[in-house]
């Protein structure tokens, strides 16, 4: 990590630049999901390159986001009716990231204005697109989704997790849970000054199932008939084997 940061520091001053831009790298180019996959951590590091002294408009800050594939979600509200809990209202979320992490070098409200947040969809609420369903408290359903996924670390806000040294070098780590959705995970790095975005760096990290996980997934989706027959055969064989072992023990 130290060697990578040093190399980026040299590159930051060696390459030409019109203003302040970011040079960054990731510790992993891709992530493979295997049968014993229990999560992973992405190390993100980089440097700010500039050809002139920084302007005196406040310190520079860094925001890093990692966004998983988006999927539609139905959020339901439960209420107690006649002594039992039943679903009452429901809200359709058009697209919600299956994973979303935000790491910053300072408090998010201080390093990014609301206008820039709306423009670049940086914070977790801005990354979720809800469909108007006529429900008066639509925002409450979105907040409930964020709360539920935050409890499972699928949504993360890590303020102060980005280490920013001498206004030039930065690094942070983002922990990915074990139940990752397959797809491309977009990593974005924002340089901000005075709450305004100065530069953006983007890189996608493919997450794919490999080995037995890939075989099972492909059979279930591409050849469901074969998958069903194999599942039935395995279940019958397991039941016969258990019965044979039980008879052997009793005899």
TORDOKE-561587 format. One record per residue (C-alpha): residue in three letters; chain; x, y, z. Coordinates in nm, 2 decimals, decimal comma. Example, Ala and Ser with C-alpha at 12.3 -4.5 7.8 and 13.67 -1.06 7.14 Angstrom:
# residues 2
   type   mol        X        Y        Z
    ALA     A     1,23    -0,45     0,78
    SER     A     1,37    -0,11     0,71
***
This chain:
# residues 251
   type   mol        X        Y        Z
    UNK     A     0,00     0,00     0,00
    UNK     A     0,28     0,25     0,09
    UNK     A     0,46     0,18    -0,24
    UNK     A     0,13     0,23    -0,44
    UNK     A     0,07     0,56    -0,26
    UNK     A     0,43     0,67    -0,33
    UNK     A     0,39     0,58    -0,70
    UNK     A     0,07     0,77    -0,72
    UNK     A     0,23     1,07    -0,56
    UNK     A     0,50     1,08    -0,82
    UNK     A     0,24     1,04    -1,09
    UNK     A     0,03     1,32    -0,95
    UNK     A     0,32     1,57    -0,99
    UNK     A     0,47     1,43    -1,31
    UNK     A     0,16     1,42    -1,53
    UNK     A     0,02     1,74    -1,68
    UNK     A    -0,31     1,86    -1,55
    UNK     A    -0,53     2,16    -1,62
    UNK     A    -0,67     2,18    -1,27
    UNK     A    -0,70     1,95    -0,97
    UNK     A    -0,77     1,59    -1,08
    UNK     A    -0,76     1,25    -0,92
    UNK     A    -0,53     0,96    -0,99
    UNK     A    -0,66     0,64    -0,83
    UNK     A    -0,63     0,26    -0,81
    UNK     A    -0,81    -0,03    -0,66
    UNK     A    -0,66    -0,33    -0,48
    UNK     A    -0,89    -0,57    -0,68
    UNK     A    -0,98    -0,57    -1,05
    UNK     A    -1,25    -0,83    -1,00
    UNK     A    -1,42    -1,03    -0,72
    UNK     A    -1,50    -1,41    -0,75
    UNK     A    -1,78    -1,56    -0,55
    UNK     A    -1,70    -1,92    -0,46
    UNK     A    -1,88    -2,17    -0,23
    UNK     A    -1,67    -2,05     0,07
    UNK     A    -1,70    -1,68    -0,01
    UNK     A    -1,75    -1,48     0,32
    UNK     A    -1,71    -1,12     0,19
    UNK     A    -1,43    -0,91     0,06
    UNK     A    -1,26    -0,58     0,12
    UNK     A    -1,17    -0,33    -0,15
    UNK     A    -0,87    -0,10    -0,08
    UNK     A    -0,90     0,23    -0,27
    UNK     A    -0,61     0,46    -0,29
    UNK     A    -0,51     0,76    -0,50
    UNK     A    -0,36     1,11    -0,52
    UNK     A    -0,45     1,46    -0,63
    UNK     A    -0,25     1,59    -0,91
    UNK     A    -0,21     1,97    -0,98
    UNK     A     0,02     2,19    -1,17
    UNK     A    -0,03     2,50    -0,95
    UNK     A    -0,07     2,56    -0,58
    UNK     A    -0,43     2,48    -0,45
    UNK     A    -0,67     2,78    -0,45
    UNK     A    -0,75     2,94    -0,12
    UNK     A    -1,11     2,85    -0,12
    UNK     A    -1,11     2,60     0,16
    UNK     A    -0,96     2,25     0,20
    UNK     A    -1,01     1,97    -0,04
    UNK     A    -1,21     1,67     0,06
    UNK     A    -1,26     1,32    -0,08
    UNK     A    -1,57     1,11    -0,11
    UNK     A    -1,57     0,74    -0,22
    UNK     A    -1,88     0,55    -0,32
    UNK     A    -1,92     0,18    -0,42
    UNK     A    -2,25     0,09    -0,58
    UNK     A    -2,38    -0,25    -0,66
    UNK     A    -2,64    -0,34    -0,93
    UNK     A    -2,98    -0,18    -0,89
    UNK     A    -3,30    -0,38    -0,87
    UNK     A    -3,67    -0,28    -0,82
    UNK     A    -3,80    -0,33    -0,47
    UNK     A    -4,14    -0,35    -0,31
    UNK     A    -4,15    -0,21     0,04
    UNK     A    -4,46    -0,31     0,25
    UNK     A    -4,60    -0,17     0,57
    UNK     A    -4,73    -0,41     0,83
    UNK     A    -5,01    -0,31     1,07
    UNK     A    -5,19    -0,50     1,35
    UNK     A    -5,55    -0,59     1,25
    UNK     A    -5,77    -0,80     1,46
    UNK     A    -5,48    -0,93     1,66
    UNK     A    -5,26    -1,03     1,37
    UNK     A    -5,00    -0,85     1,16
    UNK     A    -5,09    -0,80     0,80
    UNK     A    -4,96    -0,61     0,50
    UNK     A    -5,14    -0,28     0,45
    UNK     A    -4,97    -0,03     0,22
    UNK     A    -4,69    -0,09    -0,03
    UNK     A    -4,45     0,13    -0,22
    UNK     A    -4,27     0,05    -0,54
    UNK     A    -3,90     0,15    -0,55
    UNK     A    -3,81     0,17    -0,91
    UNK     A    -3,43     0,11    -0,86
    UNK     A    -3,24     0,06    -0,54
    UNK     A    -2,87    -0,05    -0,53
    UNK     A    -2,83    -0,40    -0,38
    UNK     A    -2,52    -0,26    -0,21
    UNK     A    -2,41     0,10    -0,15
    UNK     A    -2,13     0,24     0,06
    UNK     A    -2,02     0,60     0,11
    UNK     A    -1,69     0,69     0,27
    UNK     A    -1,58     1,04     0,33
    UNK     A    -1,28     1,24     0,46
    UNK     A    -1,52     1,45     0,68
    UNK     A    -1,89     1,48     0,77
    UNK     A    -2,09     1,44     0,44
    UNK     A    -2,30     1,75     0,50
    UNK     A    -1,99     1,96     0,52
    UNK     A    -1,79     1,81     0,23
    UNK     A    -2,08     1,81    -0,03
    UNK     A    -2,36     2,06    -0,09
    UNK     A    -2,72     1,94    -0,14
    UNK     A    -2,71     2,07    -0,50
    UNK     A    -2,40     1,86    -0,58
    UNK     A    -2,55     1,56    -0,40
    UNK     A    -2,86     1,59    -0,62
    UNK     A    -2,66     1,62    -0,94
    UNK     A    -2,42     1,33    -0,88
    UNK     A    -2,65     1,11    -0,66
    UNK     A    -2,38     1,06    -0,39
    UNK     A    -2,57     1,00    -0,07
    UNK     A    -2,77     0,68    -0,01
    UNK     A    -3,12     0,85    -0,04
    UNK     A    -3,02     1,01    -0,37
    UNK     A    -2,90     0,67    -0,51
    UNK     A    -3,25     0,53    -0,47
    UNK     A    -3,52     0,61    -0,73
    UNK     A    -3,88     0,57    -0,61
    UNK     A    -4,19     0,56    -0,82
    UNK     A    -4,48     0,79    -0,73
    UNK     A    -4,76     0,56    -0,61
    UNK     A    -4,99     0,82    -0,46
    UNK     A    -4,89     0,73    -0,11
    UNK     A    -4,87     1,04     0,11
    UNK     A    -4,56     0,93     0,31
    UNK     A    -4,36     0,78     0,02
    UNK     A    -4,04     0,91     0,19
    UNK     A    -4,11     0,69     0,49
    UNK     A    -4,09     0,38     0,28
    UNK     A    -3,76     0,48     0,14
    UNK     A    -3,63     0,55     0,49
    UNK     A    -3,75     0,21     0,60
    UNK     A    -3,56     0,04     0,31
    UNK     A    -3,24     0,23     0,40
    UNK     A    -3,28     0,14     0,77
    UNK     A    -3,33    -0,23     0,69
    UNK     A    -3,04    -0,25     0,45
    UNK     A    -2,82    -0,04     0,68
    UNK     A    -2,87    -0,30     0,96
    UNK     A    -2,73    -0,57     0,73
    UNK     A    -2,44    -0,35     0,62
    UNK     A    -2,58    -0,35     0,26
    UNK     A    -2,59     0,03     0,29
    UNK     A    -2,30     0,20     0,46
    UNK     A    -2,21     0,56     0,55
    UNK     A    -1,85     0,58     0,68
    UNK     A    -1,78     0,94     0,76
    UNK     A    -1,42     1,01     0,83
    UNK     A    -1,31     0,68     0,69
    UNK     A    -1,10     0,83     0,40
    UNK     A    -0,75     0,91     0,52
    UNK     A    -0,63     1,23     0,34
    UNK     A    -0,27     1,32     0,38
    UNK     A    -0,12     1,66     0,31
    UNK     A    -0,41     1,73     0,07
    UNK     A    -0,25     1,49    -0,18
    UNK     A    -0,26     1,12    -0,09
    UNK     A    -0,57     0,94     0,02
    UNK     A    -0,68     0,58     0,09
    UNK     A    -0,97     0,39     0,24
    UNK     A    -1,12     0,04     0,26
    UNK     A    -1,48    -0,07     0,18
    UNK     A    -1,60    -0,40     0,32
    UNK     A    -1,83    -0,60     0,10
    UNK     A    -2,08    -0,85     0,26
    UNK     A    -2,09    -1,22     0,18
    UNK     A    -2,43    -1,20     0,01
    UNK     A    -2,32    -1,00    -0,29
    UNK     A    -2,54    -0,97    -0,60
    UNK     A    -2,36    -1,07    -0,92
    UNK     A    -2,29    -0,78    -1,15
    UNK     A    -2,06    -0,47    -1,19
    UNK     A    -1,99    -0,26    -0,88
    UNK     A    -1,92     0,10    -0,97
    UNK     A    -1,65     0,28    -0,77
    UNK     A    -1,66     0,66    -0,78
    UNK     A    -1,41     0,90    -0,62
    UNK     A    -1,52     1,27    -0,58
    UNK     A    -1,28     1,55    -0,51
    UNK     A    -1,47     1,84    -0,35
    UNK     A    -1,37     2,19    -0,24
    UNK     A    -1,61     2,41    -0,06
    UNK     A    -1,88     2,14    -0,11
    UNK     A    -1,85     2,16    -0,49
    UNK     A    -1,73     1,87    -0,70
    UNK     A    -1,39     1,94    -0,86
    UNK     A    -1,33     1,60    -1,03
    UNK     A    -1,47     1,25    -1,05
    UNK     A    -1,30     0,92    -1,11
    UNK     A    -1,50     0,60    -1,20
    UNK     A    -1,40     0,24    -1,23
    UNK     A    -1,62    -0,08    -1,23
    UNK     A    -1,54    -0,40    -1,05
    UNK     A    -1,70    -0,71    -1,19
    UNK     A    -1,84    -0,96    -0,93
    UNK     A    -1,90    -1,30    -1,08
    UNK     A    -1,98    -1,65    -0,95
    UNK     A    -1,71    -1,91    -1,03
    UNK     A    -1,67    -2,29    -0,98
    UNK     A    -1,97    -2,48    -0,83
    UNK     A    -2,16    -2,16    -0,76
    UNK     A    -2,14    -2,07    -1,13
    UNK     A    -2,25    -2,42    -1,23
    UNK     A    -2,55    -2,42    -1,00
    UNK     A    -2,65    -2,07    -1,10
    UNK     A    -2,62    -2,15    -1,48
    UNK     A    -2,83    -2,47    -1,44
    UNK     A    -3,10    -2,30    -1,24
    UNK     A    -3,14    -2,01    -1,49
    UNK     A    -3,04    -2,16    -1,83
    UNK     A    -3,15    -2,52    -1,79
    UNK     A    -3,43    -2,53    -1,52
    UNK     A    -3,55    -2,87    -1,63
    UNK     A    -3,20    -3,03    -1,59
    UNK     A    -3,16    -2,84    -1,26
    UNK     A    -3,50    -2,97    -1,13
    UNK     A    -3,42    -3,33    -1,23
    UNK     A    -3,08    -3,32    -1,06
    UNK     A    -3,23    -3,17    -0,75
    UNK     A    -3,49    -3,44    -0,73
    UNK     A    -3,23    -3,71    -0,79
    UNK     A    -3,01    -3,57    -0,52
    UNK     A    -3,30    -3,55    -0,28
    UNK     A    -3,40    -3,91    -0,35
    UNK     A    -3,04    -4,03    -0,31
    UNK     A    -3,00    -3,85     0,02
    UNK     A    -3,33    -3,99     0,15
    UNK     A    -3,23    -4,35     0,05
    UNK     A    -2,88    -4,31     0,20
    UNK     A    -3,03    -4,18     0,53
    UNK     A    -3,28    -4,46     0,54
    UNK     A    -3,00    -4,72     0,47
    UNK     A    -2,78    -4,58     0,75
    UNK     A    -3,07    -4,58     0,99
    UNK     A    -3,15    -4,95     0,91
    UNK     A    -2,79    -5,04     0,95
    UNK     A    -2,77    -4,87     1,29
    UNK     A    -3,09    -5,05     1,42
    UNK     A    -2,97    -5,39     1,29
***
